[in-house]
Amino acid sequence: MKVRPSRVSSSIGARSPLLRVPLLIVGSVLVVFVATGAVSSCAAPGGGSPADAIVIGVASFSHETCTFCPNPTGIEEFEFYGPRLRGEEVLRDGGYIGGFMHGAAAYQGGDVVAAYAGRGARGGSSGSWITTEAFEKYSSGIVAALQEIDGLDGVYLALHGAMAVTDVPKPEAELVRRVRAGVGDIPIFVTYDLHANEDQEITEAADGVFITKRYPHYDAALQGERAARVLVRTIRGTYSPTMATRKPNVITPSVYQGTGVSPARDIMERARRWENRERDVFVSVAFGFAYADVPDVGATVIVVTNDDQELADRIADDMSDYIWRIREEFAGKILPKTREGVEMAIAAASEGKTPVVVADHSDRTGNSTHILEELIRQGGRNFCIATISDARAIEQIAAEAGVGDTVTVDVGGYADEFAGNPVAITGAVEYLGRYGQFEQVAVLAFGDNNHLILTPALHQVTTPGIFERLGLNLDELDIVVLKSRVHFRRGFHETGLAGAIFEVDAPGLGPADLTTISYENIPKDIYPVYQR
């Protein structure tokens, strides 16, 4: 055996009950500003007399950073989609913060006060290294806002875990340390996406860590709710978070991490079995984000127990050892390349297994043309590419044509070194206008009932709703190509819509074969990269 997992444990002591004060929850997605907003009262569980009221500050700064992508993520990108959200808009969040609000509302505590929320960065995970300036602005804003809350008893941070910042090796842990320095020795709880790249530094900095178990991430609200309930109990002295952390030393591409299929499903089911067998135990597994060249990349196991270090260590060892045992099945798969994958899709379509979904999982900028070019070369028909990111092509179409007109335009093939070649498309403009957050998208019809959706930035299609919205009949399509790794399964696999699914390892910034990536900062002995 070449590599063994690392072991880290941490705990905090129980805290005495607090005096009654109004419950104040302040939330944001980038910078937290204390402000009055929508107010709702909290009832005590099961009725009865109020328990000790508490004050909790909530903040969030989230980004999944692909350090191999070409464009850095700065303040301009974080604020591209407009000003921060306010009041009820924050409370309507259905993710981590929404779950936290629901969990906190189960306890007597006074008022829940909404605050401001920022928006996600332009380009999402197609953005590269976050600038130091952006990290300093938003982390400082969070600390300052939390310091303005009188009588603060605890902090909840809704983070992602795969943030990468220039000159800040482990930014989420650093953010928690800064919050700790600003607010003092009070409980700080964190929630993460399962793509988090973390290690013992986060469990040394925070008092409790909870990570989603589903990909697609159906349980973000559940993890927020768990964090709320355990944080309240910790403040009141009925729970003493005791953690154990392990790094199995296994790295996997995102396309292998879907929890609807094994072995990812088996790993999470093992975690749930531990939670079901032991009281007050929370078992988290982050599969990691392989496209961030950072030192804490790869899978992480974090176990939280109520003042039981031996149990935390035993569970963490079991989970870590299991991930190591199945490493070849989990991290050593081989996916078809472009030509073979397109051949398989066309064959499945000819057998009537429609619509065939082709997942172009490795394209992190959305500008790649490899599968489009191969479909044309192999005589593909009745297909739709959803989508290619090309703001220049959309601008040209808008300048030269309207809906119903024919236009010739070069699409894609330039945003990154793996994007392929621009493909000349002569087709009729089927749609030209706003879609979702995009001011303008375009749809071209060409060839034998083929369609191409152009968006100005990477767009990961997760449900079939885009087709009807843009005037396309999915029933008339044999092959649908999506720039997605796993999230597409929500609307195409779990619903039974797709007749067949092929994950194609076309060239891109997010390949399934991680041994082809030139890492500089990751552990040199991590599986399977060390086998190069």
C-alpha positions in Angstrom: 0.0 0.0 0.0 1.6 3.2 -1.1 -0.4 5.9 0.7 -2.3 6.0 4.0 -4.9 8.7 5.0 -4.0 11.5 7.4 -5.7 11.8 10.7 -6.8 14.9 12.6 -9.2 15.3 15.5 -10.6 18.4 17.2 -13.3 19.4 19.7 -14.7 22.3 21.7 -16.1 22.2 25.2 -19.7 22.7 26.2 -20.9 26.2 26.7 -23.2 27.4 29.5 -26.8 28.6 28.7 -27.1 32.3 27.7 -29.3 35.1 28.8 -32.4 35.8 26.6 -31.9 38.3 23.8 -33.7 38.7 20.5 -32.7 36.1 17.8 -31.1 38.0 14.9 -30.1 36.3 11.7 -28.2 38.4 9.2 -27.4 36.8 5.8 -25.6 37.6 2.6 -24.0 35.8 -0.3 -21.0 38.0 -0.6 -20.9 40.8 1.9 -23.0 41.0 5.1 -24.5 44.3 6.0 -26.6 44.6 9.2 -30.0 46.0 8.3 -33.6 45.6 9.3 -35.8 43.7 6.8 -38.5 41.1 6.8 -39.3 39.9 10.3 -40.9 36.7 11.5 -41.3 35.3 15.0 -39.9 31.9 16.1 -41.9 29.5 18.2 -40.5 27.1 20.7 -40.5 23.4 19.6 -43.6 21.7 20.8 -44.9 24.9 22.5 -44.1 25.6 26.1 -42.1 28.3 27.8 -39.3 30.0 25.8 -35.8 28.7 26.1 -32.8 31.0 26.4 -32.9 33.3 23.3 -29.7 33.6 21.2 -28.2 35.9 18.5 -26.7 34.2 15.5 -24.9 36.0 12.5 -25.1 34.4 9.1 -22.9 35.1 6.1 -21.8 33.5 2.9 -19.0 33.9 0.3 -19.1 31.1 -2.2 -17.2 30.1 -5.4 -16.1 27.0 -7.1 -12.8 28.0 -8.7 -11.4 26.3 -11.8 -7.8 27.4 -11.6 -7.0 26.1 -15.1 -9.6 28.4 -16.7 -8.2 31.5 -18.4 -10.0 34.4 -16.7 -9.5 35.5 -13.1 -12.5 36.2 -10.8 -12.5 39.7 -9.3 -14.9 42.2 -7.9 -16.2 43.0 -11.3 -17.2 39.4 -11.9 -18.8 39.0 -8.4 -20.9 42.2 -9.0 -21.7 41.6 -12.7 -25.3 40.6 -12.3 -26.4 43.5 -10.2 -26.7 44.8 -6.7 -27.1 42.7 -3.6 -30.5 41.3 -2.7 -32.5 42.6 0.3 -35.1 41.5 2.8 -37.5 38.8 1.8 -35.3 37.9 -1.2 -32.7 36.6 1.2 -35.2 34.6 3.2 -36.6 33.0 0.1 -33.3 31.4 -0.6 -34.0 27.6 -0.9 -30.4 26.5 -0.3 -28.2 26.4 2.7 -29.3 29.7 4.2 -33.0 28.8 3.6 -32.5 25.6 5.5 -30.6 27.3 8.3 -33.5 29.8 8.7 -36.0 26.9 8.9 -33.9 25.1 11.5 -33.4 28.2 13.6 -37.1 29.0 13.5 -37.8 25.8 15.4 -36.3 27.3 18.5 -37.7 30.1 20.7 -35.6 33.2 20.1 -37.5 36.3 19.1 -37.1 37.8 15.6 -35.5 36.6 12.4 -34.3 39.7 10.5 -33.4 39.5 6.8 -30.4 41.4 5.5 -28.6 41.8 2.2 -27.3 39.2 -0.3 -24.9 39.5 -3.2 -25.0 37.4 -6.4 -22.8 34.7 -7.7 -19.9 35.5 -9.9 -20.2 35.8 -13.7 -19.3 32.5 -15.3 -19.6 30.5 -12.2 -17.0 27.7 -12.0 -15.6 28.8 -15.4 -13.8 31.6 -13.5 -10.2 31.2 -12.5 -8.2 32.3 -9.5 -10.1 34.8 -7.3 -8.2 38.0 -6.9 -6.7 38.9 -3.5 -8.5 42.2 -3.8 -11.9 40.5 -4.1 -11.2 38.1 -1.2 -10.0 40.9 1.0 -13.1 43.0 0.3 -15.7 40.3 0.9 -14.0 38.6 3.9 -13.4 42.0 5.5 -17.0 43.0 4.9 -18.2 39.8 6.5 -16.1 40.3 9.6 -17.0 43.9 10.0 -20.7 43.2 9.7 -20.6 40.4 12.2 -18.8 42.7 14.6 -21.7 45.1 14.4 -24.1 42.6 15.9 -24.7 43.2 19.6 -24.6 40.1 21.8 -23.5 37.7 19.1 -23.6 34.1 20.4 -22.7 32.1 17.2 -21.9 32.4 13.5 -23.1 30.4 10.5 -21.1 30.6 7.3 -22.6 29.1 4.1 -19.4 28.5 2.0 -18.6 26.2 -1.0 -15.2 24.8 -0.1 -13.6 24.8 -3.5 -12.6 28.5 -3.5 -9.1 29.3 -4.8 -7.6 32.7 -4.1 -4.3 34.1 -5.4 -1.7 34.0 -2.5 -4.2 32.5 0.0 -3.6 28.7 0.1 -6.7 27.7 2.0 -9.2 30.6 1.8 -12.2 29.1 3.6 -10.1 28.2 6.6 -8.6 31.6 6.4 -12.0 33.3 6.3 -13.1 31.3 9.4 -9.9 32.3 11.2 -10.6 36.0 10.4 -14.1 35.7 11.6 -12.9 34.0 14.8 -10.4 36.9 15.4 -13.2 39.4 14.9 -16.0 37.8 17.0 -14.1 35.9 19.7 -14.5 32.5 21.2 -18.1 31.7 20.1 -19.2 28.7 18.0 -18.7 29.0 14.2 -20.4 26.5 12.0 -19.8 25.9 8.3 -21.7 24.2 5.5 -20.0 23.0 2.2 -20.8 21.7 -1.2 -19.5 18.1 -1.6 -16.9 19.4 -4.1 -15.1 21.1 -1.3 -11.3 20.9 -1.1 -10.5 21.0 2.6 -8.4 19.4 5.3 -7.8 19.7 9.1 -7.3 23.4 8.9 -11.0 24.0 8.6 -11.9 21.7 11.5 -9.2 23.4 13.6 -10.7 26.8 12.8 -14.5 26.0 12.9 -16.5 24.2 15.5 -18.8 22.3 13.2 -18.8 21.4 9.5 -21.6 19.9 7.5 -21.4 18.9 3.8 -24.0 17.9 1.2 -24.4 14.2 0.4 -26.2 14.6 -2.9 -24.9 15.4 -6.3 -27.1 17.0 -7.8 -27.2 18.9 -4.5 -30.8 18.2 -3.3 -29.8 18.4 0.4 -28.2 21.8 0.7 -31.2 23.1 2.7 -31.0 19.9 4.9 -27.4 20.6 5.8 -28.2 24.2 6.6 -31.0 23.0 8.8 -28.7 20.6 10.6 -26.1 23.3 11.1 -28.8 25.5 12.7 -30.1 22.9 15.1 -26.6 21.8 16.3 -25.4 25.4 16.5 -28.3 26.3 18.8 -27.7 23.3 20.9 -24.0 24.1 21.1 -24.7 27.6 22.3 -27.2 26.3 24.9 -24.7 23.8 26.1 -26.5 20.6 25.2 -24.1 19.6 22.3 -20.3 19.7 22.4 -19.1 19.3 18.8 -16.2 16.9 18.6 -14.7 16.3 15.1 -12.4 14.0 13.3 -10.9 14.7 9.9 -9.3 12.3 7.4 -7.9 12.7 3.9 -8.2 9.3 2.0 -5.7 10.6 -0.6 -8.0 10.0 -3.5 -8.9 12.6 -6.2 -11.8 12.2 -8.6 -13.2 14.2 -11.5 -16.6 15.7 -11.0 -18.2 13.5 -13.7 -17.5 10.4 -11.5 -19.1 12.0 -8.4 -22.8 11.7 -9.1 -24.5 10.1 -6.1 -27.2 8.5 -8.2 -24.7 5.8 -9.3 -22.1 3.7 -7.6 -19.5 3.9 -6.1 -20.3 7.5 -5.1 -23.8 6.4 -4.0 -22.2 3.6 -1.9 -19.9 6.1 -0.1 -22.7 8.4 0.9 -25.0 5.4 1.9 -22.2 4.3 4.2 -22.1 7.7 5.8 -25.9 7.7 6.2 -25.8 4.3 7.9 -23.4 5.6 10.5 -25.7 8.5 11.1 -28.7 6.2 11.5 -26.9 3.9 13.9 -25.3 6.4 16.2 -27.1 9.3 18.0 -26.0 12.9 17.4 -23.5 11.9 14.7 -23.0 13.7 11.4 -20.8 12.1 8.8 -19.7 14.3 5.9 -17.7 13.4 2.8 -16.4 16.0 0.3 -15.4 14.3 -2.9 -13.3 17.4 -3.8 -12.9 19.6 -6.9 -10.1 18.2 -9.1 -9.8 21.4 -11.3 -8.4 23.5 -8.5 -4.6 23.3 -8.3 -4.5 23.6 -4.5 -2.7 21.7 -1.7 -5.9 20.4 0.0 -7.5 18.9 -3.1 -9.2 15.5 -3.0 -11.7 13.7 -0.8 -12.2 14.7 2.8 -14.1 12.9 5.6 -15.3 15.1 8.5 -17.2 13.5 11.4 -19.0 15.5 14.1 -20.1 13.8 17.3 -21.5 15.1 20.6 -18.4 15.0 22.9 -17.2 11.5 21.7 -13.8 11.6 20.2 -13.3 7.9 20.1 -16.5 7.5 18.0 -15.6 10.3 15.7 -12.2 8.7 15.1 -13.6 5.3 14.5 -16.2 6.5 12.0 -13.7 8.7 10.2 -11.2 5.8 9.9 -13.9 3.5 8.5 -15.1 6.0 5.9 -11.6 6.9 4.8 -10.5 3.3 4.6 -13.5 2.4 2.5 -12.9 5.2 0.0 -9.3 4.0 -0.3 -10.4 0.4 -0.8 -12.6 1.3 -3.7 -10.3 3.9 -5.2 -9.8 2.1 -8.5 -13.5 1.7 -9.1 -14.2 5.3 -8.0 -11.3 7.2 -9.6 -9.9 4.9 -12.3 -12.8 4.8 -14.8 -12.3 5.4 -18.5 -14.8 7.3 -20.6 -15.2 7.3 -24.4 -13.4 10.1 -26.3 -15.1 12.3 -28.8 -15.2 10.2 -31.9 -16.2 7.0 -30.1 -18.8 8.8 -27.9 -20.5 10.4 -30.9 -20.6 7.1 -32.7 -22.3 5.5 -29.6 -24.8 8.3 -29.4 -25.8 8.1 -33.1 -26.1 4.3 -32.8 -28.3 4.6 -29.7 -30.5 7.1 -31.5 -30.9 4.8 -34.5 -32.1 2.1 -32.1 -34.8 4.5 -30.9 -33.3 5.2 -27.5 -34.2 8.9 -27.8 -33.6 11.5 -26.7 -29.9 10.5 -26.3 -28.1 12.8 -23.9 -24.4 13.5 -24.5 -22.7 15.1 -21.5 -19.8 17.2 -22.7 -18.5 17.3 -19.1 -15.0 18.6 -19.5 -15.8 22.0 -21.1 -15.4 24.5 -18.4 -15.8 27.7 -20.5 -18.7 26.4 -22.6 -16.9 27.4 -25.8 -15.8 23.9 -27.0 -16.8 22.7 -30.4 -15.4 19.2 -30.5 -18.7 17.3 -30.2 -20.5 19.7 -32.6 -17.8 19.2 -35.2 -17.8 15.5 -34.8 -21.6 15.2 -35.0 -21.5 17.1 -38.3 -18.6 15.0 -39.6 -20.5 11.8 -38.8 -23.7 13.0 -40.4 -25.6 13.5 -37.2 -29.3 14.6 -37.6 -32.0 15.8 -35.3 -29.6 17.0 -32.7 -29.3 20.1 -30.5 -26.2 21.6 -28.8 -27.3 23.2 -25.6 -25.3 25.4 -25.4 -22.1 26.9 -26.8 -20.9 30.0 -25.1 -20.1 32.7 -27.7 -21.0 36.3 -27.1 -19.2 37.4 -30.3 -21.4 35.1 -32.5 -24.6 36.3 -30.8 -23.5 39.9 -31.4 -22.9 39.2 -35.1 -26.2 37.5 -35.5 -28.0 40.4 -33.8 -26.3 42.8 -36.1 -26.9 40.9 -39.3 -30.2 39.1 -39.0 -33.5 38.7 -37.3 -35.7 35.8 -36.5 -36.4 33.9 -39.7 -33.4 35.2 -41.5 -30.4 33.0 -42.6 -27.0 33.9 -41.4 -23.5 32.4 -41.6 -21.4 32.6 -38.5 -18.3 31.0 -36.9 -19.2 29.6 -33.5 -16.9 28.7 -30.6 -13.4 27.3 -30.6 -11.5 30.1 -29.1 -12.1 30.6 -25.3 -9.4 28.3 -24.1 -6.6 26.1 -25.4 -8.9 23.0 -25.5 -11.9 24.7 -27.2 -11.2 23.2 -30.6 -11.8 25.1 -33.9 -14.5 27.6 -34.8 -17.2 25.9 -36.7 -18.9 27.7 -39.6 -22.7 27.4 -39.3 -25.2 28.6 -41.9 -28.6 28.5 -40.5 -31.9 30.2 -39.9 -32.3 32.3 -36.8 -35.1 30.6 -34.7 -34.7 32.7 -31.6 -33.0 35.9 -30.6 -33.7 37.5 -27.3 -33.5 37.3 -23.5 -33.3 34.0 -21.7 -33.0 33.8 -17.9 -30.1 35.9 -16.7 -28.8 36.4 -20.2 -29.8 39.6 -22.0 -29.6 37.9 -25.3 -29.2 34.3 -26.6 -29.6 32.9 -30.1 -30.8 29.7 -31.6 -29.8 28.6 -35.1 -31.5 25.8 -37.2 -29.2 24.1 -39.7 -28.6 20.8 -41.5 -31.1 18.0 -41.1 -33.2 19.4 -38.2 -30.1 20.3 -36.2 -30.2 23.2 -33.7 -27.5 25.2 -31.9 -28.2 27.3 -28.8 -25.7 30.2 -28.2 -25.4 31.8 -24.8 -23.0 34.7 -23.9 -21.5 32.6 -21.0 -21.3 29.0 -19.9 -24.7 27.7 -19.2 -25.2 24.2 -17.6 -28.6 22.9 -18.7 -30.0 20.8 -15.9 -33.7 20.4 -17.0 -35.5 20.3 -20.3 -37.3 23.6 -19.7 -34.9 25.5 -21.9 -36.2 23.8 -25.1 -39.8 24.8 -24.8 -38.8 28.3 -23.6 -36.7 28.8 -26.8 -39.3 27.2 -29.1 -37.7 23.8 -29.6 -39.6 20.6 -29.5 -37.7 18.0 -27.6 -39.9 15.2 -29.0 -38.4 15.9 -32.4 -34.8 15.7 -31.2 -32.8 12.5 -31.2 -29.6 13.7 -29.6 -29.1 16.5 -27.0 -25.6 17.7 -26.1 -25.3 19.3 -22.7 -22.3 21.1 -21.1 -22.8 19.4 -17.9 -21.2 16.8 -15.6 -23.8 15.5 -13.3 -26.5 18.2 -12.6 -28.2 17.3 -15.9 -29.3 14.0 -14.4 -31.8 15.9 -12.3 -34.0 16.7 -15.3 -33.0 14.0 -17.8 -32.0 10.8 -15.9 -34.0 10.9 -12.6 -37.2 11.8 -14.6 -36.7 8.9 -17.0 -36.6 11.3 -19.9 -33.3 10.3 -21.5 -33.4 7.1 -23.5 -29.6 6.8 -23.2 -26.8 8.8 -21.6 -23.2 9.0 -22.7 -20.5 11.0 -20.8 -18.0 11.9 -23.4 -14.4 12.8 -22.5 -13.9 15.4 -25.1 -10.9 17.7 -24.7 -11.4 20.4 -22.1 -10.3 22.1 -18.9 -12.1 19.5 -16.8 -11.0 16.1 -18.2 -12.0 12.8 -16.6 -8.4 11.6 -17.0 -6.7 13.6 -14.3 -3.3 12.3 -15.1 -3.3 14.6 -18.2 -3.4 17.7 -16.0 -0.2 19.5 -15.2 -0.7 20.1 -11.4 1.9 22.0 -9.4 0.4 22.4 -5.9 -1.5 19.1 -5.2 -0.1 16.2 -3.1 2.4 14.3 -5.2 1.3 10.9 -4.0 -2.5 11.2 -4.4 -4.3 8.5 -6.4 -4.6 8.2 -9.4 -2.4 11.2 -10.3 0.8 9.7 -8.8 0.6 6.8 -11.2 1.6 9.0 -14.1 
